[in-house]
Amino acid sequence: MRGRYYALGLLAFIALLNTIDQSILSVTSPAIQAELRLTDTQVGLLSAAFVVVFGIAALPLGYAVDRFARRTVLGLGVAAWSVCTLFTGSANGFARILAARTLLGVGEATSVPATVSLLADHFPMRHRGRAAALIQAASQAGFALGLVGGGIVASRLGWRAPFFLAAVPGLFLAALALRMPEPLRGAADGHGVAPHVARDASPAAFARLLRIRAFAAATVANALVLLATTGIGAFIAIYITRRFAVDLAQVGALIGLPLLLGSASGNALGGWLLERRLRRSRRAHLEIVIAATAVAALGLVVTFSAASPASFAVGFLLSTAAGNVAMPALLAIDQDVVIPSLRGSAAALQQTVGNILGRAFGVILIGAASDRLGDLHLALLVVPPAALVLAAAAASAGLRSMPHDLAAMRREWDARGWEGAARPARAADEVAS
């Protein structure tokens, strides 16, 4: 029992560090843009390069997660991205910082597939909502801490210092990850098997996953959510600087504090709602996504219509909280409708689609719209809310098949009769880890 909570805590810290590294670029982008003389489109390309590689690298790394020891894949990835963060801080031109952010994406692509797969084998379905909520809250808290801390450090020591400071904890976490508990595949779903027994992962398996309608719907919805959130993240510091004429420390506070409070409260509520709603509805995952994204879209319209820093912060807090209610459900659906031996691949596929069609396209779209219109405010007022409305529509396409997909996963795994499978002596909810 203690092993599963140790693993959850370690994975949460890794998720926290992952997004700290990513968010520092956002808050320091005005200083980087000024020193390196970058256009809005080039700023967008810095984020886009990271997310494209982050997405593409996820596919082979998701395959590795399903075929090899997950702790090894994760530990090496954490070490690699920490080194790349150092390179970001030492860059002195657009080409070098672009290369550093591109390579960073390879290391950080290990985090989500390994985390999704490991958590599903430590926690049964009825407890996955809160576990997913903690991971998502840690991820969002990393964005907030990177924005607040990065803004304060950059305002005092220059924009390079936050990257150097963020790289240090990664090597320590990498060492812990290499020694973390490695449960059997499917240990929380009735019986567990070793990776050399469960070898479903293959290139063809990615196409098979997209035939799971609820998973496909969640994947599209997730991509649209990422289009909105990443597009905002890439330009919100520049937007606040231009609109309210504040310094980097104030920018970090205006973004980071609402993000920290909103993500914590939204994910906590989302995890609780998912576990509670699952008692009544097999469609709970997608029902929550639909409601949360619709409310968040309205919140963003209020946020980017704000005329003062205070009203902006309130609107951003409310929209962030609403949007984060959907996040535990989007993570848990990878675990609940996909067999244990393909969960790393499922998370990787969702990550690839989300990053290439969502995150990369989002930052380029908003950057290009701002350059074309000459109005970053208008681009942010229209594009992200529209993406969230489309996310709600995409999630609704999987509602009908959700109960069937949940039952099909259970039937397939139970029918395998794995040779060498380790069947627990107690119920799945009591599997020791």
C-alpha positions as CSV (number, residue, x, y, z in Angstrom):
1,M,0.0,0.0,0.0
2,R,2.8,2.4,0.9
3,G,4.6,1.6,-2.3
4,R,1.7,2.9,-4.4
5,Y,1.6,6.2,-2.6
6,Y,5.4,6.6,-2.8
7,A,5.1,6.1,-6.5
8,L,2.2,8.6,-6.8
9,G,4.2,11.2,-4.9
10,L,7.3,10.7,-7.0
11,L,5.4,10.8,-10.2
12,A,3.7,14.0,-9.0
13,F,7.1,15.7,-8.3
14,I,8.3,14.6,-11.8
15,A,5.1,16.1,-13.4
16,L,5.7,19.3,-11.4
17,L,9.3,19.6,-12.6
18,N,8.2,18.8,-16.2
19,T,6.0,21.8,-16.4
20,I,8.2,24.1,-14.4
21,D,10.8,23.7,-17.2
22,Q,8.1,24.4,-19.8
23,S,6.5,27.4,-18.2
24,I,9.7,29.4,-17.5
25,L,9.9,30.1,-21.3
26,S,6.5,31.7,-21.2
27,V,7.2,34.2,-18.4
28,T,10.7,35.0,-19.6
29,S,9.6,35.4,-23.3
30,P,9.3,39.2,-23.2
31,A,12.9,39.5,-22.0
32,I,14.1,36.8,-24.4
33,Q,12.2,38.5,-27.3
34,A,13.8,41.8,-26.4
35,E,17.4,40.6,-26.0
36,L,17.3,38.2,-29.1
37,R,15.1,40.5,-31.1
38,L,12.4,37.9,-31.9
39,T,9.1,38.4,-33.7
40,D,5.8,37.1,-32.2
41,T,5.9,34.3,-34.8
42,Q,9.4,33.3,-33.7
43,V,8.3,33.2,-30.1
44,G,5.5,30.9,-31.2
45,L,8.0,28.7,-33.0
46,L,10.0,28.2,-29.8
47,S,7.1,26.6,-28.2
48,A,5.9,24.9,-31.3
49,A,9.3,23.2,-31.9
50,F,9.2,21.8,-28.4
51,V,5.7,20.4,-28.6
52,V,6.2,18.9,-32.1
53,V,9.2,16.9,-31.0
54,F,7.5,16.2,-27.6
55,G,4.6,14.8,-29.6
56,I,6.5,12.8,-32.2
57,A,8.9,11.3,-29.7
58,A,6.0,10.1,-27.5
59,L,5.1,7.3,-30.0
60,P,8.4,5.3,-29.8
61,L,8.7,6.2,-26.1
62,G,5.1,5.0,-25.4
63,Y,6.0,1.8,-27.2
64,A,9.1,1.5,-25.0
65,V,7.0,2.1,-21.9
66,D,4.7,-0.9,-22.9
67,R,7.7,-3.2,-23.7
68,F,10.4,-2.4,-21.1
69,A,10.8,-1.3,-17.5
70,R,8.9,1.9,-17.1
71,R,11.1,3.3,-14.4
72,T,14.1,3.0,-16.6
73,V,12.5,4.9,-19.5
74,L,11.2,7.6,-17.2
75,G,14.5,8.0,-15.2
76,L,16.6,8.4,-18.3
77,G,14.1,10.9,-19.7
78,V,14.1,13.1,-16.6
79,A,17.9,13.2,-16.7
80,A,17.9,14.1,-20.4
81,W,15.5,17.0,-20.1
82,S,17.3,18.5,-17.1
83,V,20.5,18.7,-19.2
84,C,18.5,20.3,-22.1
85,T,17.1,22.9,-19.7
86,L,20.7,24.0,-18.9
87,F,21.3,24.4,-22.7
88,T,18.2,26.7,-23.0
89,G,19.6,29.1,-20.4
90,S,23.0,29.3,-22.2
91,A,21.6,30.0,-25.7
92,N,22.6,33.3,-27.3
93,G,20.6,33.4,-30.5
94,F,17.3,32.1,-32.0
95,A,18.9,29.1,-33.6
96,R,20.5,27.9,-30.4
97,I,17.5,28.4,-28.2
98,L,15.3,26.7,-30.8
99,A,17.7,23.7,-30.8
100,A,17.6,23.5,-27.0
101,R,13.8,23.6,-26.8
102,T,13.6,21.0,-29.6
103,L,15.9,18.5,-27.8
104,L,14.1,19.2,-24.5
105,G,10.9,17.7,-26.0
106,V,12.6,14.2,-26.4
107,G,13.3,13.9,-22.7
108,E,10.0,15.3,-21.4
109,A,8.1,13.0,-23.8
110,T,8.7,10.0,-21.4
111,S,6.7,11.5,-18.5
112,V,3.1,11.1,-19.6
113,P,3.2,7.6,-21.0
114,A,5.1,6.2,-18.1
115,T,3.0,8.0,-15.5
116,V,-0.3,6.8,-17.0
117,S,0.8,3.2,-17.2
118,L,2.3,3.1,-13.8
119,L,-0.6,4.8,-12.0
120,A,-3.1,2.4,-13.6
121,D,-1.2,-0.6,-12.2
122,H,-0.9,0.9,-8.7
123,F,-4.6,2.1,-8.4
124,P,-7.9,0.4,-9.3
125,M,-10.4,2.2,-11.4
126,R,-12.5,3.5,-8.5
127,H,-9.4,5.3,-7.1
128,R,-7.9,6.6,-10.3
129,G,-9.8,9.8,-10.3
130,R,-8.0,11.2,-7.3
131,A,-4.6,9.8,-8.4
132,A,-5.1,11.5,-11.8
133,A,-6.2,14.7,-10.1
134,L,-2.9,14.8,-8.1
135,I,-0.8,14.3,-11.2
136,Q,-2.7,16.9,-13.1
137,A,-2.7,19.3,-10.2
138,A,1.1,18.9,-9.9
139,S,1.5,19.5,-13.6
140,Q,-0.5,22.7,-13.4
141,A,1.2,23.8,-10.2
142,G,4.5,23.4,-12.1
143,F,3.3,25.9,-14.7
144,A,2.3,28.3,-11.9
145,L,5.5,27.9,-9.9
146,G,7.5,28.3,-13.1
147,L,5.7,31.5,-13.9
148,V,5.8,33.0,-10.4
149,G,9.3,31.8,-9.5
150,G,10.7,32.3,-13.0
151,G,9.3,35.8,-13.1
152,I,10.8,36.8,-9.8
153,V,14.2,35.2,-10.5
154,A,14.3,36.6,-14.0
155,S,13.5,40.1,-12.8
156,R,16.4,40.0,-10.4
157,L,19.0,37.8,-12.0
158,G,18.1,37.9,-15.7
159,W,16.1,35.5,-17.9
160,R,18.8,32.8,-18.0
161,A,18.9,32.2,-14.3
162,P,15.5,30.4,-13.9
163,F,16.6,27.8,-16.5
164,F,19.8,27.0,-14.6
165,L,18.0,26.7,-11.3
166,A,15.2,24.5,-12.7
167,A,17.7,22.0,-14.1
168,V,19.2,21.0,-10.8
169,P,16.4,19.0,-9.2
170,G,16.0,16.8,-12.3
171,L,19.1,14.7,-11.7
172,F,17.9,13.9,-8.2
173,L,14.5,12.9,-9.3
174,A,16.0,10.8,-12.2
175,A,17.9,8.8,-9.7
176,L,14.8,8.2,-7.6
177,A,12.8,7.2,-10.7
178,L,15.3,4.5,-11.6
179,R,14.6,2.8,-8.2
180,M,10.9,3.3,-7.9
181,P,8.4,0.4,-7.5
182,E,7.6,-1.4,-10.9
183,P,4.2,-3.2,-10.6
184,L,3.1,-5.9,-12.9
185,R,1.0,-4.9,-15.9
186,G,-2.7,-5.0,-15.0
187,A,-2.0,-5.6,-11.3
188,A,-5.0,-3.4,-10.3
189,D,-7.2,-4.9,-13.0
190,G,-7.5,-8.5,-11.7
191,H,-4.2,-10.0,-12.7
192,G,-0.7,-8.7,-13.5
193,V,1.9,-9.8,-16.0
194,A,5.5,-9.0,-16.6
195,P,6.5,-6.9,-19.7
196,H,8.0,-9.9,-21.5
197,V,4.6,-11.6,-21.3
198,A,2.3,-8.7,-22.3
199,R,3.7,-7.7,-25.6
200,D,0.7,-6.1,-27.4
201,A,2.6,-2.9,-28.2
202,S,3.4,-2.5,-31.9
203,P,3.0,0.1,-34.7
204,A,-0.3,-1.5,-35.6
205,A,-1.6,-1.2,-32.1
206,F,-1.8,2.6,-32.5
207,A,-4.4,2.2,-35.2
208,R,-6.2,-0.3,-33.1
209,L,-6.5,2.3,-30.2
210,L,-8.2,4.8,-32.5
211,R,-11.0,2.3,-33.1
212,I,-11.9,2.7,-29.4
213,R,-14.5,5.4,-30.0
214,A,-14.5,6.9,-26.5
215,F,-10.7,7.1,-26.5
216,A,-10.7,8.7,-30.0
217,A,-13.2,11.3,-28.8
218,A,-11.2,12.1,-25.7
219,T,-8.0,12.3,-27.8
220,V,-9.6,15.0,-30.1
221,A,-11.1,16.8,-27.1
222,N,-7.7,16.8,-25.4
223,A,-6.0,18.2,-28.5
224,L,-8.5,21.1,-28.6
225,V,-8.0,21.8,-24.9
226,L,-4.3,21.9,-25.4
227,L,-4.7,24.2,-28.4
228,A,-6.4,26.7,-26.2
229,T,-4.2,26.3,-23.1
230,T,-0.9,26.2,-24.8
231,G,-1.8,29.1,-27.2
232,I,-2.6,31.1,-24.1
233,G,0.5,30.0,-22.3
234,A,2.8,31.0,-25.1
235,F,1.5,34.6,-25.3
236,I,-0.2,35.5,-22.0
237,A,3.0,37.1,-20.5
238,I,3.4,39.2,-23.6
239,Y,-0.3,40.1,-23.6
240,I,-0.2,41.2,-20.0
241,T,2.9,43.3,-20.5
242,R,1.4,45.1,-23.4
243,R,-2.1,45.6,-22.0
244,F,-1.3,46.4,-18.4
245,A,2.3,47.7,-18.6
246,V,3.6,45.6,-15.7
247,D,7.1,44.1,-15.0
248,L,8.1,40.4,-15.2
249,A,7.5,39.8,-11.4
250,Q,4.0,41.2,-11.7
251,V,3.4,39.2,-14.8
252,G,4.4,36.0,-13.0
253,A,2.0,36.8,-10.1
254,L,-0.9,37.7,-12.3
255,I,-0.6,34.4,-14.2
256,G,0.9,32.1,-11.7
257,L,-1.2,32.7,-8.6
258,P,-4.6,32.2,-10.4
259,L,-3.1,29.2,-12.3
260,L,-1.9,27.6,-9.0
261,L,-5.1,28.1,-7.1
262,G,-7.3,27.3,-10.1
263,S,-5.5,24.2,-11.0
264,A,-5.4,22.9,-7.4
265,S,-9.1,23.5,-6.8
266,G,-10.2,22.4,-10.3
267,N,-8.3,19.1,-10.3
268,A,-9.4,18.3,-6.8
269,L,-13.0,18.9,-7.7
270,G,-12.5,17.0,-11.0
271,G,-11.0,13.9,-9.4
272,W,-13.8,13.8,-6.7
273,L,-16.5,14.3,-9.3
274,L,-15.1,11.6,-11.5
275,E,-15.1,9.0,-8.8
276,R,-18.5,10.0,-7.5
277,R,-20.1,10.2,-11.0
278,L,-18.7,6.8,-11.9
279,R,-21.0,5.3,-9.3
280,R,-24.0,6.4,-11.3
281,S,-22.8,6.7,-14.9
282,R,-20.4,4.8,-17.1
283,R,-20.2,8.0,-19.2
284,A,-18.8,10.0,-16.4
285,H,-15.4,10.8,-18.0
286,L,-16.8,12.5,-21.0
287,E,-19.8,14.1,-19.2
288,I,-17.3,16.0,-17.0
289,V,-15.2,17.0,-19.9
290,I,-18.2,18.5,-21.8
291,A,-19.4,20.5,-18.9
292,A,-16.0,21.8,-17.8
293,T,-14.8,22.9,-21.2
294,A,-18.0,24.7,-21.9
295,V,-17.8,26.7,-18.7
296,A,-14.0,27.4,-19.2
297,A,-14.8,28.8,-22.6
298,L,-17.1,31.4,-21.1
299,G,-14.5,32.1,-18.4
300,L,-11.8,33.0,-21.1
301,V,-14.1,35.5,-22.8
302,V,-14.5,37.2,-19.4
303,T,-10.7,37.0,-18.8
304,F,-9.6,38.6,-22.0
305,S,-12.4,41.2,-21.8
306,A,-11.0,42.5,-18.4
307,A,-10.0,46.1,-18.3
308,S,-7.7,45.9,-15.2
309,P,-5.1,43.5,-13.8
310,A,-7.4,42.6,-10.8
311,S,-10.4,41.7,-13.0
312,F,-8.1,39.8,-15.3
313,A,-6.7,37.7,-12.4
314,V,-10.2,36.9,-11.2
315,G,-11.4,35.8,-14.6
316,F,-8.3,33.8,-15.2
317,L,-8.7,32.0,-11.8
318,L,-12.3,31.0,-12.6
319,S,-11.6,29.9,-16.1
320,T,-8.5,27.9,-15.0
321,A,-10.5,26.2,-12.3
322,A,-13.3,25.2,-14.6
323,G,-10.9,23.9,-17.3
324,N,-9.0,21.8,-14.8
325,V,-12.1,20.0,-13.7
326,A,-11.8,18.1,-17.0
327,M,-8.2,17.1,-16.7
328,P,-8.4,14.1,-14.3
329,A,-11.1,12.6,-16.6
330,L,-9.0,13.0,-19.7
331,L,-6.1,11.3,-18.1
332,A,-8.1,8.5,-16.5
333,I,-9.9,7.6,-19.7
334,D,-6.6,6.3,-21.1
335,Q,-6.4,3.9,-18.2
336,D,-10.0,2.8,-18.1
337,V,-10.9,1.9,-21.7
338,V,-7.5,0.5,-22.8
339,I,-6.0,-2.8,-21.7
340,P,-3.0,-2.5,-19.3
341,S,-0.4,-3.7,-21.9
342,L,-1.2,-0.8,-24.2
343,R,-1.7,2.1,-21.8
344,G,1.7,3.6,-22.4
345,S,0.9,3.6,-26.2
346,A,-2.5,5.1,-25.6
347,A,-1.1,7.9,-23.5
348,A,1.7,8.5,-26.1
349,L,-0.9,8.6,-29.0
350,Q,-3.0,11.1,-27.1
351,Q,0.1,13.1,-26.4
352,T,1.2,13.0,-30.1
353,V,-2.1,14.2,-31.4
354,G,-2.5,16.7,-28.6
355,N,0.9,18.2,-29.1
356,I,1.0,18.4,-32.9
357,L,-2.6,19.2,-33.7
358,G,-3.2,21.1,-30.4
359,R,-0.2,22.7,-28.8
360,A,2.0,23.3,-31.9
361,F,-0.9,24.5,-34.0
362,G,-2.3,26.6,-31.2
363,V,0.8,28.7,-30.6
364,I,1.4,29.1,-34.3
365,L,-2.2,30.0,-35.0
366,I,-2.4,32.7,-32.3
367,G,1.1,34.1,-33.1
368,A,0.2,34.3,-36.8
369,A,-3.3,35.7,-36.1
370,S,-1.7,38.4,-33.9
371,D,0.9,39.3,-36.6
372,R,-1.8,39.4,-39.3
373,L,-4.4,41.4,-37.3
374,G,-1.9,43.5,-35.4
375,D,-3.9,42.7,-32.3
376,L,-2.8,39.9,-29.9
377,H,-5.8,40.8,-27.7
378,L,-8.3,39.9,-30.4
379,A,-6.5,36.6,-31.2
380,L,-6.7,35.5,-27.6
381,L,-10.3,36.6,-27.2
382,V,-11.5,34.4,-30.1
383,V,-9.3,31.4,-30.7
384,P,-9.0,29.7,-27.2
385,P,-12.7,30.0,-26.3
386,A,-13.7,28.6,-29.7
387,A,-11.3,25.7,-29.3
388,L,-12.9,24.8,-25.9
389,V,-16.4,24.8,-27.4
390,L,-15.1,22.4,-30.1
391,A,-13.6,20.2,-27.4
392,A,-17.0,19.8,-25.7
393,A,-18.5,18.9,-29.0
394,A,-15.7,16.3,-29.7
395,A,-16.2,14.7,-26.2
396,S,-19.9,14.3,-26.9
397,A,-19.2,12.1,-29.9
398,G,-17.9,9.4,-27.5
399,L,-20.7,9.4,-25.0
400,R,-22.8,6.6,-26.6
401,S,-19.9,4.1,-26.8
402,M,-18.3,4.8,-23.4
403,P,-20.1,2.1,-21.4
404,H,-19.3,-0.5,-24.2
405,D,-15.7,0.5,-24.3
406,L,-15.3,0.2,-20.5
407,A,-16.8,-3.3,-20.6
408,A,-14.8,-4.4,-23.6
409,M,-11.5,-3.6,-22.0
410,R,-12.4,-5.6,-18.9
411,R,-13.7,-8.6,-21.0
412,E,-10.5,-8.6,-23.1
413,W,-8.1,-8.5,-20.2
414,D,-10.0,-11.1,-18.2
415,A,-10.3,-13.5,-21.2
416,R,-6.5,-13.4,-21.9
417,G,-5.7,-16.2,-19.3
418,W,-2.0,-15.1,-19.4
419,E,0.6,-17.7,-18.9
420,G,2.6,-16.8,-16.0
421,A,0.1,-14.1,-14.9
422,A,0.4,-13.2,-11.2
423,R,-3.1,-13.3,-9.7
424,P,-3.5,-11.5,-6.4
425,A,-4.8,-13.3,-3.4
426,R,-7.0,-10.4,-2.5
427,A,-9.4,-8.2,-4.4
428,A,-8.0,-5.8,-7.0
429,D,-8.7,-2.8,-4.8
430,E,-6.3,-4.4,-2.2
431,V,-3.4,-5.2,-4.5
432,A,-0.2,-4.5,-2.7
433,S,2.3,-2.3,-4.5
